[in-house]
Amino acid sequence: MLSGVYRHTSQDQVVYGRPALEVLVELLAEYGKTRALVVSTRSLNGPRGLAGEIADGLGEQCVGLYGCVPARSPRAAVIAAAAEARRLQADIQ
């Protein structure tokens, strides 16, 4: 028999029904963050991808876009994204 424990991570809030960029700008101000790294999957990082639109929309508040995360976010991809955040001195990702 398989046994174990699963705990949900704590979420402050879930925002829906509003444009993502609008909410992100507000949250960055609320959290006092100014150096965001946009992390996305490969599918959202295409030529017309949402990740690029968000990175562009954040302007100077965006220190980079890491769009190399494959489906299901394997451990190695998460570690690589964290390394990129450290390299760019991002204060939020």
C-alpha positions, 0 to 999 in steps of 0.5 A: 500500500502506498502511503504519504502526506501531501501539503498544499503550499500557502497562497496569499490570494488568487486573482482572476478576471483581470489582465495578468500584467495589470495584477503583476504591476500592482503586486510588485508595488504591494510587495516592494519588489523592483527586479522581477524575473519572468519564468515560463514554460517553453510554450508561453515563450514563443514569438507571440508568447504571453511571457514575452508580453508580460516581460515587455509590459513590466519594462524596467521592473523586469530583469529578464525572461527565463522561458526554458521550463519544460512541462511539469517543471522538472527539478533541474529546470527549477534549479536552473531558473533559480540560478538565473534569478541569482545571476540577475539579482532578481528580487522576485520570480 
